Amino acid sequence: AKVEQRTIPLRGQPTPYFRVLATTKAPIPTEIEVLIDGNKFVPLTIRVTQTPKLNVATKLQWQSGWSFGQKFDPSLFVIPK
């Protein structure tokens, strides 16, 4: 695993970002990449790539977005029973 840091201006303010990259070779070769907001320490993007024995890569990506002060409805995050 390795961690990289970069500062990028966001809305006129320098904002640190961290990139965590982890790889495994066995039993299934996997690469996990996480981009983290260094001010709020929340994940912004998560990418996972796995290549099983058949050499067909499975790729998954999750990405968030900023609402910059907008309100959200908490019922959107309730897990259905």
mmCIF file of the N, C-alpha and C atoms, coordinates in Angstrom:
data_MODEL
# 
_entry.id   MODEL 
# 
loop_
_atom_site.group_PDB 
_atom_site.id 
_atom_site.type_symbol 
_atom_site.label_atom_id 
_atom_site.label_alt_id 
_atom_site.label_comp_id 
_atom_site.label_asym_id 
_atom_site.label_entity_id 
_atom_site.label_seq_id 
_atom_site.pdbx_PDB_ins_code 
_atom_site.Cartn_x 
_atom_site.Cartn_y 
_atom_site.Cartn_z 
_atom_site.occupancy 
_atom_site.B_iso_or_equiv 
_atom_site.pdbx_formal_charge 
_atom_site.auth_seq_id 
_atom_site.auth_comp_id 
_atom_site.auth_asym_id 
_atom_site.auth_atom_id 
_atom_site.pdbx_PDB_model_num 
ATOM 1   N N  . ALA A 1 1  ? 0.851   -1.177  0.000   1.00 0.00 ? 1  ALA A N  1 
ATOM 2   C CA . ALA A 1 1  ? 0.000   0.000   0.000   1.00 0.00 ? 1  ALA A CA 1 
ATOM 3   C C  . ALA A 1 1  ? 0.891   1.233   0.000   1.00 0.00 ? 1  ALA A C  1 
ATOM 4   N N  . LYS A 1 2  ? 0.383   2.307   -0.607  1.00 0.00 ? 2  LYS A N  1 
ATOM 5   C CA . LYS A 1 2  ? 1.106   3.578   -0.562  1.00 0.00 ? 2  LYS A CA 1 
ATOM 6   C C  . LYS A 1 2  ? 0.096   4.713   -0.463  1.00 0.00 ? 2  LYS A C  1 
ATOM 7   N N  . VAL A 1 3  ? 0.546   5.830   0.098   1.00 0.00 ? 3  VAL A N  1 
ATOM 8   C CA . VAL A 1 3  ? -0.295  7.013   0.278   1.00 0.00 ? 3  VAL A CA 1 
ATOM 9   C C  . VAL A 1 3  ? 0.395   8.189   -0.384  1.00 0.00 ? 3  VAL A C  1 
ATOM 10  N N  . GLU A 1 4  ? -0.367  8.941   -1.167  1.00 0.00 ? 4  GLU A N  1 
ATOM 11  C CA . GLU A 1 4  ? 0.139   10.146  -1.811  1.00 0.00 ? 4  GLU A CA 1 
ATOM 12  C C  . GLU A 1 4  ? -0.719  11.319  -1.376  1.00 0.00 ? 4  GLU A C  1 
ATOM 13  N N  . GLN A 1 5  ? -0.134  12.523  -1.321  1.00 0.00 ? 5  GLN A N  1 
ATOM 14  C CA . GLN A 1 5  ? -0.890  13.714  -0.959  1.00 0.00 ? 5  GLN A CA 1 
ATOM 15  C C  . GLN A 1 5  ? -0.659  14.787  -2.012  1.00 0.00 ? 5  GLN A C  1 
ATOM 16  N N  . ARG A 1 6  ? -1.730  15.520  -2.321  1.00 0.00 ? 6  ARG A N  1 
ATOM 17  C CA . ARG A 1 6  ? -1.664  16.638  -3.256  1.00 0.00 ? 6  ARG A CA 1 
ATOM 18  C C  . ARG A 1 6  ? -2.610  17.716  -2.755  1.00 0.00 ? 6  ARG A C  1 
ATOM 19  N N  . THR A 1 7  ? -2.198  18.976  -2.891  1.00 0.00 ? 7  THR A N  1 
ATOM 20  C CA . THR A 1 7  ? -3.060  20.097  -2.516  1.00 0.00 ? 7  THR A CA 1 
ATOM 21  C C  . THR A 1 7  ? -3.571  20.753  -3.791  1.00 0.00 ? 7  THR A C  1 
ATOM 22  N N  . ILE A 1 8  ? -4.896  20.900  -3.876  1.00 0.00 ? 8  ILE A N  1 
ATOM 23  C CA . ILE A 1 8  ? -5.560  21.452  -5.057  1.00 0.00 ? 8  ILE A CA 1 
ATOM 24  C C  . ILE A 1 8  ? -6.484  22.577  -4.598  1.00 0.00 ? 8  ILE A C  1 
ATOM 25  N N  . PRO A 1 9  ? -6.519  23.713  -5.325  1.00 0.00 ? 9  PRO A N  1 
ATOM 26  C CA . PRO A 1 9  ? -7.455  24.768  -4.928  1.00 0.00 ? 9  PRO A CA 1 
ATOM 27  C C  . PRO A 1 9  ? -8.907  24.341  -5.161  1.00 0.00 ? 9  PRO A C  1 
ATOM 28  N N  . LEU A 1 10 ? -9.738  24.553  -4.137  1.00 0.00 ? 10 LEU A N  1 
ATOM 29  C CA . LEU A 1 10 ? -11.168 24.275  -4.234  1.00 0.00 ? 10 LEU A CA 1 
ATOM 30  C C  . LEU A 1 10 ? -11.895 25.511  -3.740  1.00 0.00 ? 10 LEU A C  1 
ATOM 31  N N  . ARG A 1 11 ? -12.635 26.147  -4.630  1.00 0.00 ? 11 ARG A N  1 
ATOM 32  C CA . ARG A 1 11 ? -13.352 27.383  -4.301  1.00 0.00 ? 11 ARG A CA 1 
ATOM 33  C C  . ARG A 1 11 ? -12.408 28.426  -3.708  1.00 0.00 ? 11 ARG A C  1 
ATOM 34  N N  . GLY A 1 12 ? -11.199 28.521  -4.271  1.00 0.00 ? 12 GLY A N  1 
ATOM 35  C CA . GLY A 1 12 ? -10.232 29.524  -3.856  1.00 0.00 ? 12 GLY A CA 1 
ATOM 36  C C  . GLY A 1 12 ? -9.406  29.168  -2.631  1.00 0.00 ? 12 GLY A C  1 
ATOM 37  N N  . GLN A 1 13 ? -9.631  28.004  -2.044  1.00 0.00 ? 13 GLN A N  1 
ATOM 38  C CA . GLN A 1 13 ? -8.899  27.586  -0.845  1.00 0.00 ? 13 GLN A CA 1 
ATOM 39  C C  . GLN A 1 13 ? -8.044  26.359  -1.160  1.00 0.00 ? 13 GLN A C  1 
ATOM 40  N N  . PRO A 1 14 ? -6.790  26.339  -0.691  1.00 0.00 ? 14 PRO A N  1 
ATOM 41  C CA . PRO A 1 14 ? -5.979  25.132  -0.888  1.00 0.00 ? 14 PRO A CA 1 
ATOM 42  C C  . PRO A 1 14 ? -6.562  23.969  -0.083  1.00 0.00 ? 14 PRO A C  1 
ATOM 43  N N  . THR A 1 15 ? -6.820  22.877  -0.750  1.00 0.00 ? 15 THR A N  1 
ATOM 44  C CA . THR A 1 15 ? -7.457  21.723  -0.116  1.00 0.00 ? 15 THR A CA 1 
ATOM 45  C C  . THR A 1 15 ? -6.574  20.492  -0.308  1.00 0.00 ? 15 THR A C  1 
ATOM 46  N N  . PRO A 1 16 ? -6.179  19.830  0.778   1.00 0.00 ? 16 PRO A N  1 
ATOM 47  C CA . PRO A 1 16 ? -5.366  18.616  0.637   1.00 0.00 ? 16 PRO A CA 1 
ATOM 48  C C  . PRO A 1 16 ? -6.231  17.412  0.263   1.00 0.00 ? 16 PRO A C  1 
ATOM 49  N N  . TYR A 1 17 ? -5.697  16.594  -0.595  1.00 0.00 ? 17 TYR A N  1 
ATOM 50  C CA . TYR A 1 17 ? -6.331  15.331  -0.980  1.00 0.00 ? 17 TYR A CA 1 
ATOM 51  C C  . TYR A 1 17 ? -5.320  14.218  -0.783  1.00 0.00 ? 17 TYR A C  1 
ATOM 52  N N  . PHE A 1 18 ? -5.814  13.060  -0.371  1.00 0.00 ? 18 PHE A N  1 
ATOM 53  C CA . PHE A 1 18 ? -4.972  11.890  -0.193  1.00 0.00 ? 18 PHE A CA 1 
ATOM 54  C C  . PHE A 1 18 ? -5.436  10.795  -1.136  1.00 0.00 ? 18 PHE A C  1 
ATOM 55  N N  . ARG A 1 19 ? -4.481  10.071  -1.691  1.00 0.00 ? 19 ARG A N  1 
ATOM 56  C CA . ARG A 1 19 ? -4.773  8.914   -2.543  1.00 0.00 ? 19 ARG A CA 1 
ATOM 57  C C  . ARG A 1 19 ? -4.110  7.711   -1.893  1.00 0.00 ? 19 ARG A C  1 
ATOM 58  N N  . VAL A 1 20 ? -4.920  6.709   -1.580  1.00 0.00 ? 20 VAL A N  1 
ATOM 59  C CA . VAL A 1 20 ? -4.419  5.465   -0.999  1.00 0.00 ? 20 VAL A CA 1 
ATOM 60  C C  . VAL A 1 20 ? -4.547  4.395   -2.068  1.00 0.00 ? 20 VAL A C  1 
ATOM 61  N N  . LEU A 1 21 ? -3.455  3.716   -2.359  1.00 0.00 ? 21 LEU A N  1 
ATOM 62  C CA . LEU A 1 21 ? -3.451  2.658   -3.375  1.00 0.00 ? 21 LEU A CA 1 
ATOM 63  C C  . LEU A 1 21 ? -2.917  1.386   -2.732  1.00 0.00 ? 21 LEU A C  1 
ATOM 64  N N  . ALA A 1 22 ? -3.737  0.342   -2.730  1.00 0.00 ? 22 ALA A N  1 
ATOM 65  C CA . ALA A 1 22 ? -3.344  -0.942  -2.153  1.00 0.00 ? 22 ALA A CA 1 
ATOM 66  C C  . ALA A 1 22 ? -3.525  -2.029  -3.197  1.00 0.00 ? 22 ALA A C  1 
ATOM 67  N N  . THR A 1 23 ? -2.583  -2.958  -3.261  1.00 0.00 ? 23 THR A N  1 
ATOM 68  C CA . THR A 1 23 ? -2.672  -4.064  -4.218  1.00 0.00 ? 23 THR A CA 1 
ATOM 69  C C  . THR A 1 23 ? -2.362  -5.380  -3.508  1.00 0.00 ? 23 THR A C  1 
ATOM 70  N N  . THR A 1 24 ? -3.026  -6.426  -3.988  1.00 0.00 ? 24 THR A N  1 
ATOM 71  C CA . THR A 1 24 ? -2.739  -7.782  -3.522  1.00 0.00 ? 24 THR A CA 1 
ATOM 72  C C  . THR A 1 24 ? -2.518  -8.657  -4.747  1.00 0.00 ? 24 THR A C  1 
ATOM 73  N N  . LYS A 1 25 ? -1.816  -9.761  -4.560  1.00 0.00 ? 25 LYS A N  1 
ATOM 74  C CA . LYS A 1 25 ? -1.569  -10.675 -5.678  1.00 0.00 ? 25 LYS A CA 1 
ATOM 75  C C  . LYS A 1 25 ? -2.319  -11.989 -5.533  1.00 0.00 ? 25 LYS A C  1 
ATOM 76  N N  . ALA A 1 26 ? -2.576  -12.413 -4.293  1.00 0.00 ? 26 ALA A N  1 
ATOM 77  C CA . ALA A 1 26 ? -3.232  -13.700 -4.091  1.00 0.00 ? 26 ALA A CA 1 
ATOM 78  C C  . ALA A 1 26 ? -4.297  -13.568 -3.017  1.00 0.00 ? 26 ALA A C  1 
ATOM 79  N N  . PRO A 1 27 ? -5.342  -14.346 -3.024  1.00 0.00 ? 27 PRO A N  1 
ATOM 80  C CA . PRO A 1 27 ? -5.658  -15.362 -4.032  1.00 0.00 ? 27 PRO A CA 1 
ATOM 81  C C  . PRO A 1 27 ? -6.199  -14.761 -5.329  1.00 0.00 ? 27 PRO A C  1 
ATOM 82  N N  . ILE A 1 28 ? -6.782  -13.549 -5.281  1.00 0.00 ? 28 ILE A N  1 
ATOM 83  C CA . ILE A 1 28 ? -7.268  -12.884 -6.488  1.00 0.00 ? 28 ILE A CA 1 
ATOM 84  C C  . ILE A 1 28 ? -6.553  -11.538 -6.583  1.00 0.00 ? 28 ILE A C  1 
ATOM 85  N N  . PRO A 1 29 ? -5.804  -11.294 -7.664  1.00 0.00 ? 29 PRO A N  1 
ATOM 86  C CA . PRO A 1 29 ? -5.142  -9.994  -7.797  1.00 0.00 ? 29 PRO A CA 1 
ATOM 87  C C  . PRO A 1 29 ? -6.162  -8.849  -7.722  1.00 0.00 ? 29 PRO A C  1 
ATOM 88  N N  . THR A 1 30 ? -5.917  -7.917  -6.807  1.00 0.00 ? 30 THR A N  1 
ATOM 89  C CA . THR A 1 30 ? -6.862  -6.836  -6.552  1.00 0.00 ? 30 THR A CA 1 
ATOM 90  C C  . THR A 1 30 ? -6.112  -5.522  -6.388  1.00 0.00 ? 30 THR A C  1 
ATOM 91  N N  . GLU A 1 31 ? -6.677  -4.451  -6.956  1.00 0.00 ? 31 GLU A N  1 
ATOM 92  C CA . GLU A 1 31 ? -6.151  -3.105  -6.753  1.00 0.00 ? 31 GLU A CA 1 
ATOM 93  C C  . GLU A 1 31 ? -7.281  -2.250  -6.180  1.00 0.00 ? 31 GLU A C  1 
ATOM 94  N N  . ILE A 1 32 ? -7.009  -1.574  -5.066  1.00 0.00 ? 32 ILE A N  1 
ATOM 95  C CA . ILE A 1 32 ? -7.987  -0.696  -4.425  1.00 0.00 ? 32 ILE A CA 1 
ATOM 96  C C  . ILE A 1 32 ? -7.389  0.703   -4.369  1.00 0.00 ? 32 ILE A C  1 
ATOM 97  N N  . GLU A 1 33 ? -8.147  1.675   -4.875  1.00 0.00 ? 33 GLU A N  1 
ATOM 98  C CA . GLU A 1 33 ? -7.709  3.065   -4.861  1.00 0.00 ? 33 GLU A CA 1 
ATOM 99  C C  . GLU A 1 33 ? -8.796  3.894   -4.175  1.00 0.00 ? 33 GLU A C  1 
ATOM 100 N N  . VAL A 1 34 ? -8.394  4.729   -3.207  1.00 0.00 ? 34 VAL A N  1 
ATOM 101 C CA . VAL A 1 34 ? -9.336  5.579   -2.480  1.00 0.00 ? 34 VAL A CA 1 
ATOM 102 C C  . VAL A 1 34 ? -8.812  7.014   -2.523  1.00 0.00 ? 34 VAL A C  1 
ATOM 103 N N  . LEU A 1 35 ? -9.654  7.943   -2.962  1.00 0.00 ? 35 LEU A N  1 
ATOM 104 C CA . LEU A 1 35 ? -9.332  9.367   -2.938  1.00 0.00 ? 35 LEU A CA 1 
ATOM 105 C C  . LEU A 1 35 ? -10.081 9.983   -1.767  1.00 0.00 ? 35 LEU A C  1 
ATOM 106 N N  . ILE A 1 36 ? -9.359  10.693  -0.878  1.00 0.00 ? 36 ILE A N  1 
ATOM 107 C CA . ILE A 1 36 ? -9.929  11.198  0.370   1.00 0.00 ? 36 ILE A CA 1 
ATOM 108 C C  . ILE A 1 36 ? -9.754  12.710  0.447   1.00 0.00 ? 36 ILE A C  1 
ATOM 109 N N  . ASP A 1 37 ? -10.821 13.406  0.855   1.00 0.00 ? 37 ASP A N  1 
ATOM 110 C CA . ASP A 1 37 ? -10.762 14.837  1.144   1.00 0.00 ? 37 ASP A CA 1 
ATOM 111 C C  . ASP A 1 37 ? -9.974  15.013  2.438   1.00 0.00 ? 37 ASP A C  1 
ATOM 112 N N  . GLY A 1 38 ? -8.867  15.756  2.387   1.00 0.00 ? 38 GLY A N  1 
ATOM 113 C CA . GLY A 1 38 ? -7.992  15.917  3.534   1.00 0.00 ? 38 GLY A CA 1 
ATOM 114 C C  . GLY A 1 38 ? -8.505  16.888  4.580   1.00 0.00 ? 38 GLY A C  1 
ATOM 115 N N  . ASN A 1 39 ? -9.523  17.671  4.284   1.00 0.00 ? 39 ASN A N  1 
ATOM 116 C CA . ASN A 1 39 ? -10.099 18.561  5.295   1.00 0.00 ? 39 ASN A CA 1 
ATOM 117 C C  . ASN A 1 39 ? -11.154 17.851  6.127   1.00 0.00 ? 39 ASN A C  1 
ATOM 118 N N  . LYS A 1 40 ? -12.052 17.147  5.463   1.00 0.00 ? 40 LYS A N  1 
ATOM 119 C CA . LYS A 1 40 ? -13.158 16.483  6.162   1.00 0.00 ? 40 LYS A CA 1 
ATOM 120 C C  . LYS A 1 40 ? -12.892 14.996  6.384   1.00 0.00 ? 40 LYS A C  1 
ATOM 121 N N  . PHE A 1 41 ? -11.826 14.477  5.761   1.00 0.00 ? 41 PHE A N  1 
ATOM 122 C CA . PHE A 1 41 ? -11.455 13.062  5.854   1.00 0.00 ? 41 PHE A CA 1 
ATOM 123 C C  . PHE A 1 41 ? -12.621 12.150  5.524   1.00 0.00 ? 41 PHE A C  1 
ATOM 124 N N  . VAL A 1 42 ? -13.234 12.418  4.373   1.00 0.00 ? 42 VAL A N  1 
ATOM 125 C CA . VAL A 1 42 ? -14.290 11.566  3.839   1.00 0.00 ? 42 VAL A CA 1 
ATOM 126 C C  . VAL A 1 42 ? -13.844 11.054  2.471   1.00 0.00 ? 42 VAL A C  1 
ATOM 127 N N  . PRO A 1 43 ? -14.246 9.838   2.103   1.00 0.00 ? 43 PRO A N  1 
ATOM 128 C CA . PRO A 1 43 ? -13.874 9.323   0.783   1.00 0.00 ? 43 PRO A CA 1 
ATOM 129 C C  . PRO A 1 43 ? -14.663 10.035  -0.314  1.00 0.00 ? 43 PRO A C  1 
ATOM 130 N N  . LEU A 1 44 ? -13.973 10.362  -1.398  1.00 0.00 ? 44 LEU A N  1 
ATOM 131 C CA . LEU A 1 44 ? -14.614 10.979  -2.555  1.00 0.00 ? 44 LEU A CA 1 
ATOM 132 C C  . LEU A 1 44 ? -14.793 9.983   -3.686  1.00 0.00 ? 44 LEU A C  1 
ATOM 133 N N  . THR A 1 45 ? -13.819 9.112   -3.871  1.00 0.00 ? 45 THR A N  1 
ATOM 134 C CA . THR A 1 45 ? -13.879 8.101   -4.918  1.00 0.00 ? 45 THR A CA 1 
ATOM 135 C C  . THR A 1 45 ? -13.234 6.825   -4.408  1.00 0.00 ? 45 THR A C  1 
ATOM 136 N N  . ILE A 1 46 ? -13.857 5.692   -4.711  1.00 0.00 ? 46 ILE A N  1 
ATOM 137 C CA . ILE A 1 46 ? -13.270 4.387   -4.405  1.00 0.00 ? 46 ILE A CA 1 
ATOM 138 C C  . ILE A 1 46 ? -13.332 3.555   -5.673  1.00 0.00 ? 46 ILE A C  1 
ATOM 139 N N  . ARG A 1 47 ? -12.197 3.010   -6.062  1.00 0.00 ? 47 ARG A N  1 
ATOM 140 C CA . ARG A 1 47 ? -12.136 2.136   -7.242  1.00 0.00 ? 47 ARG A CA 1 
ATOM 141 C C  . ARG A 1 47 ? -11.538 0.792   -6.835  1.00 0.00 ? 47 ARG A C  1 
ATOM 142 N N  . VAL A 1 48 ? -12.140 -0.282  -7.322  1.00 0.00 ? 48 VAL A N  1 
ATOM 143 C CA . VAL A 1 48 ? -11.634 -1.626  -7.062  1.00 0.00 ? 48 VAL A CA 1 
ATOM 144 C C  . VAL A 1 48 ? -11.578 -2.363  -8.392  1.00 0.00 ? 48 VAL A C  1 
ATOM 145 N N  . THR A 1 49 ? -10.430 -2.989  -8.662  1.00 0.00 ? 49 THR A N  1 
ATOM 146 C CA . THR A 1 49 ? -10.273 -3.817  -9.857  1.00 0.00 ? 49 THR A CA 1 
ATOM 147 C C  . THR A 1 49 ? -9.757  -5.177  -9.418  1.00 0.00 ? 49 THR A C  1 
ATOM 148 N N  . GLN A 1 50 ? -10.485 -6.225  -9.783  1.00 0.00 ? 50 GLN A N  1 
ATOM 149 C CA . GLN A 1 50 ? -10.060 -7.592  -9.493  1.00 0.00 ? 50 GLN A CA 1 
ATOM 150 C C  . GLN A 1 50 ? -9.941  -8.362  -10.790 1.00 0.00 ? 50 GLN A C  1 
ATOM 151 N N  . THR A 1 51 ? -8.902  -9.204  -10.868 1.00 0.00 ? 51 THR A N  1 
ATOM 152 C CA . THR A 1 51 ? -8.709  -10.024 -12.056 1.00 0.00 ? 51 THR A CA 1 
ATOM 153 C C  . THR A 1 51 ? -8.588  -11.484 -11.611 1.00 0.00 ? 51 THR A C  1 
ATOM 154 N N  . PRO A 1 52 ? -9.696  -12.232 -11.659 1.00 0.00 ? 52 PRO A N  1 
ATOM 155 C CA . PRO A 1 52 ? -9.628  -13.638 -11.256 1.00 0.00 ? 52 PRO A CA 1 
ATOM 156 C C  . PRO A 1 52 ? -8.897  -14.491 -12.283 1.00 0.00 ? 52 PRO A C  1 
ATOM 157 N N  . LYS A 1 53 ? -8.923  -15.778 -12.060 1.00 0.00 ? 53 LYS A N  1 
ATOM 158 C CA . LYS A 1 53 ? -8.148  -16.713 -12.876 1.00 0.00 ? 53 LYS A CA 1 
ATOM 159 C C  . LYS A 1 53 ? -8.467  -16.651 -14.365 1.00 0.00 ? 53 LYS A C  1 
ATOM 160 N N  . LEU A 1 54 ? -9.671  -16.268 -14.734 1.00 0.00 ? 54 LEU A N  1 
ATOM 161 C CA . LEU A 1 54 ? -10.034 -16.229 -16.153 1.00 0.00 ? 54 LEU A CA 1 
ATOM 162 C C  . LEU A 1 54 ? -9.506  -14.974 -16.852 1.00 0.00 ? 54 LEU A C  1 
ATOM 163 N N  . ASN A 1 55 ? -8.787  -14.114 -16.118 1.00 0.00 ? 55 ASN A N  1 
ATOM 164 C CA . ASN A 1 55 ? -8.192  -12.890 -16.659 1.00 0.00 ? 55 ASN A CA 1 
ATOM 165 C C  . ASN A 1 55 ? -9.207  -11.906 -17.225 1.00 0.00 ? 55 ASN A C  1 
ATOM 166 N N  . VAL A 1 56 ? -10.427 -11.935 -16.719 1.00 0.00 ? 56 VAL A N  1 
ATOM 167 C CA . VAL A 1 56 ? -11.437 -10.940 -17.078 1.00 0.00 ? 56 VAL A CA 1 
ATOM 168 C C  . VAL A 1 56 ? -11.589 -10.019 -15.870 1.00 0.00 ? 56 VAL A C  1 
ATOM 169 N N  . ALA A 1 57 ? -11.154 -8.777  -16.018 1.00 0.00 ? 57 ALA A N  1 
ATOM 170 C CA . ALA A 1 57 ? -11.152 -7.851  -14.895 1.00 0.00 ? 57 ALA A CA 1 
ATOM 171 C C  . ALA A 1 57 ? -12.566 -7.422  -14.526 1.00 0.00 ? 57 ALA A C  1 
ATOM 172 N N  . THR A 1 58 ? -12.817 -7.358  -13.233 1.00 0.00 ? 58 THR A N  1 
ATOM 173 C CA . THR A 1 58 ? -14.050 -6.806  -12.706 1.00 0.00 ? 58 THR A CA 1 
ATOM 174 C C  . THR A 1 58 ? -13.705 -5.451  -12.113 1.00 0.00 ? 58 THR A C  1 
ATOM 175 N N  . LYS A 1 59 ? -14.389 -4.400  -12.570 1.00 0.00 ? 59 LYS A N  1 
ATOM 176 C CA . LYS A 1 59 ? -14.092 -3.049  -12.097 1.00 0.00 ? 59 LYS A CA 1 
ATOM 177 C C  . LYS A 1 59 ? -15.328 -2.464  -11.429 1.00 0.00 ? 59 LYS A C  1 
ATOM 178 N N  . LEU A 1 60 ? -15.101 -1.828  -10.280 1.00 0.00 ? 60 LEU A N  1 
ATOM 179 C CA . LEU A 1 60 ? -16.170 -1.201  -9.522  1.00 0.00 ? 60 LEU A CA 1 
ATOM 180 C C  . LEU A 1 60 ? -15.716 0.193   -9.130  1.00 0.00 ? 60 LEU A C  1 
ATOM 181 N N  . GLN A 1 61 ? -16.587 1.177   -9.287  1.00 0.00 ? 61 GLN A N  1 
ATOM 182 C CA . GLN A 1 61 ? -16.256 2.531   -8.868  1.00 0.00 ? 61 GLN A CA 1 
ATOM 183 C C  . GLN A 1 61 ? -17.438 3.140   -8.142  1.00 0.00 ? 61 GLN A C  1 
ATOM 184 N N  . TRP A 1 62 ? -17.150 3.798   -7.025  1.00 0.00 ? 62 TRP A N  1 
ATOM 185 C CA . TRP A 1 62 ? -18.135 4.558   -6.270  1.00 0.00 ? 62 TRP A CA 1 
ATOM 186 C C  . TRP A 1 62 ? -17.603 5.978   -6.185  1.00 0.00 ? 62 TRP A C  1 
ATOM 187 N N  . GLN A 1 63 ? -18.466 6.950   -6.420  1.00 0.00 ? 63 GLN A N  1 
ATOM 188 C CA . GLN A 1 63 ? -18.021 8.340   -6.409  1.00 0.00 ? 63 GLN A CA 1 
ATOM 189 C C  . GLN A 1 63 ? -19.067 9.210   -5.733  1.00 0.00 ? 63 GLN A C  1 
ATOM 190 N N  . SER A 1 64 ? -18.602 10.152  -4.909  1.00 0.00 ? 64 SER A N  1 
ATOM 191 C CA . SER A 1 64 ? -19.509 11.077  -4.235  1.00 0.00 ? 64 SER A CA 1 
ATOM 192 C C  . SER A 1 64 ? -19.469 12.430  -4.935  1.00 0.00 ? 64 SER A C  1 
ATOM 193 N N  . GLY A 1 65 ? -20.279 13.340  -4.469  1.00 0.00 ? 65 GLY A N  1 
ATOM 194 C CA . GLY A 1 65 ? -20.285 14.695  -5.013  1.00 0.00 ? 65 GLY A CA 1 
ATOM 195 C C  . GLY A 1 65 ? -20.576 15.696  -3.920  1.00 0.00 ? 65 GLY A C  1 
ATOM 196 N N  . TRP A 1 66 ? -20.157 16.916  -4.108  1.00 0.00 ? 66 TRP A N  1 
ATOM 197 C CA . TRP A 1 66 ? -20.365 17.970  -3.122  1.00 0.00 ? 66 TRP A CA 1 
ATOM 198 C C  . TRP A 1 66 ? -21.707 18.643  -3.342  1.00 0.00 ? 66 TRP A C  1 
ATOM 199 N N  . SER A 1 67 ? -22.373 18.988  -2.252  1.00 0.00 ? 67 SER A N  1 
ATOM 200 C CA . SER A 1 67 ? -23.619 19.743  -2.350  1.00 0.00 ? 67 SER A CA 1 
ATOM 201 C C  . SER A 1 67 ? -23.436 21.174  -1.855  1.00 0.00 ? 67 SER A C  1 
ATOM 202 N N  . PHE A 1 68 ? -22.288 21.490  -1.237  1.00 0.00 ? 68 PHE A N  1 
ATOM 203 C CA . PHE A 1 68 ? -21.937 22.829  -0.780  1.00 0.00 ? 68 PHE A CA 1 
ATOM 204 C C  . PHE A 1 68 ? -23.058 23.497  -0.001  1.00 0.00 ? 68 PHE A C  1 
ATOM 205 N N  . GLY A 1 69 ? -23.397 22.912  1.154   1.00 0.00 ? 69 GLY A N  1 
ATOM 206 C CA . GLY A 1 69 ? -24.359 23.525  2.056   1.00 0.00 ? 69 GLY A CA 1 
ATOM 207 C C  . GLY A 1 69 ? -25.817 23.214  1.788   1.00 0.00 ? 69 GLY A C  1 
ATOM 208 N N  . GLN A 1 70 ? -26.119 22.474  0.739   1.00 0.00 ? 70 GLN A N  1 
ATOM 209 C CA . GLN A 1 70 ? -27.513 22.135  0.471   1.00 0.00 ? 70 GLN A CA 1 
ATOM 210 C C  . GLN A 1 70 ? -27.994 21.132  1.502   1.00 0.00 ? 70 GLN A C  1 
ATOM 211 N N  . LYS A 1 71 ? -29.260 21.171  1.797   1.00 0.00 ? 71 LYS A N  1 
ATOM 212 C CA . LYS A 1 71 ? -29.868 20.228  2.740   1.00 0.00 ? 71 LYS A CA 1 
ATOM 213 C C  . LYS A 1 71 ? -30.226 18.938  1.998   1.00 0.00 ? 71 LYS A C  1 
ATOM 214 N N  . PHE A 1 72 ? -30.220 17.828  2.713   1.00 0.00 ? 72 PHE A N  1 
ATOM 215 C CA . PHE A 1 72 ? -30.657 16.568  2.132   1.00 0.00 ? 72 PHE A CA 1 
ATOM 216 C C  . PHE A 1 72 ? -31.724 15.954  3.017   1.00 0.00 ? 72 PHE A C  1 
ATOM 217 N N  . ASP A 1 73 ? -32.496 15.101  2.431   1.00 0.00 ? 73 ASP A N  1 
ATOM 218 C CA . ASP A 1 73 ? -33.579 14.423  3.141   1.00 0.00 ? 73 ASP A CA 1 
ATOM 219 C C  . ASP A 1 73 ? -33.007 13.140  3.778   1.00 0.00 ? 73 ASP A C  1 
ATOM 220 N N  . PRO A 1 74 ? -32.933 13.062  5.118   1.00 0.00 ? 74 PRO A N  1 
ATOM 221 C CA . PRO A 1 74 ? -32.363 11.875  5.772   1.00 0.00 ? 74 PRO A CA 1 
ATOM 222 C C  . PRO A 1 74 ? -33.073 10.575  5.397   1.00 0.00 ? 74 PRO A C  1 
ATOM 223 N N  . SER A 1 75 ? -34.321 10.641  4.964   1.00 0.00 ? 75 SER A N  1 
ATOM 224 C CA . SER A 1 75 ? -35.037 9.416   4.591   1.00 0.00 ? 75 SER A CA 1 
ATOM 225 C C  . SER A 1 75 ? -34.438 8.763   3.352   1.00 0.00 ? 75 SER A C  1 
ATOM 226 N N  . LEU A 1 76 ? -33.645 9.497   2.586   1.00 0.00 ? 76 LEU A N  1 
ATOM 227 C CA . LEU A 1 76 ? -32.978 8.927   1.415   1.00 0.00 ? 76 LEU A CA 1 
ATOM 228 C C  . LEU A 1 76 ? -31.956 7.867   1.813   1.00 0.00 ? 76 LEU A C  1 
ATOM 229 N N  . PHE A 1 77 ? -31.493 7.918   3.077   1.00 0.00 ? 77 PHE A N  1 
ATOM 230 C CA . PHE A 1 77 ? -30.450 7.003   3.523   1.00 0.00 ? 77 PHE A CA 1 
ATOM 231 C C  . PHE A 1 77 ? -30.968 5.909   4.434   1.00 0.00 ? 77 PHE A C  1 
ATOM 232 N N  . VAL A 1 78 ? -32.278 5.774   4.556   1.00 0.00 ? 78 VAL A N  1 
ATOM 233 C CA . VAL A 1 78 ? -32.858 4.723   5.383   1.00 0.00 ? 78 VAL A CA 1 
ATOM 234 C C  . VAL A 1 78 ? -32.829 3.416   4.592   1.00 0.00 ? 78 VAL A C  1 
ATOM 235 N N  . ILE A 1 79 ? -32.323 2.380   5.226   1.00 0.00 ? 79 ILE A N  1 
ATOM 236 C CA . ILE A 1 79 ? -32.247 1.065   4.575   1.00 0.00 ? 79 ILE A CA 1 
ATOM 237 C C  . ILE A 1 79 ? -33.630 0.428   4.633   1.00 0.00 ? 79 ILE A C  1 
ATOM 238 N N  . PRO A 1 80 ? -34.182 -0.004  3.494   1.00 0.00 ? 80 PRO A N  1 
ATOM 239 C CA . PRO A 1 80 ? -35.508 -0.628  3.499   1.00 0.00 ? 80 PRO A CA 1 
ATOM 240 C C  . PRO A 1 80 ? -35.498 -1.933  4.289   1.00 0.00 ? 80 PRO A C  1 
ATOM 241 N N  . LYS A 1 81 ? -36.630 -2.227  4.928   1.00 0.00 ? 81 LYS A N  1 
ATOM 242 C CA . LYS A 1 81 ? -36.719 -3.455  5.724   1.00 0.00 ? 81 LYS A CA 1 
ATOM 243 C C  . LYS A 1 81 ? -37.235 -4.597  4.894   1.00 0.00 ? 81 LYS A C  1 
# 
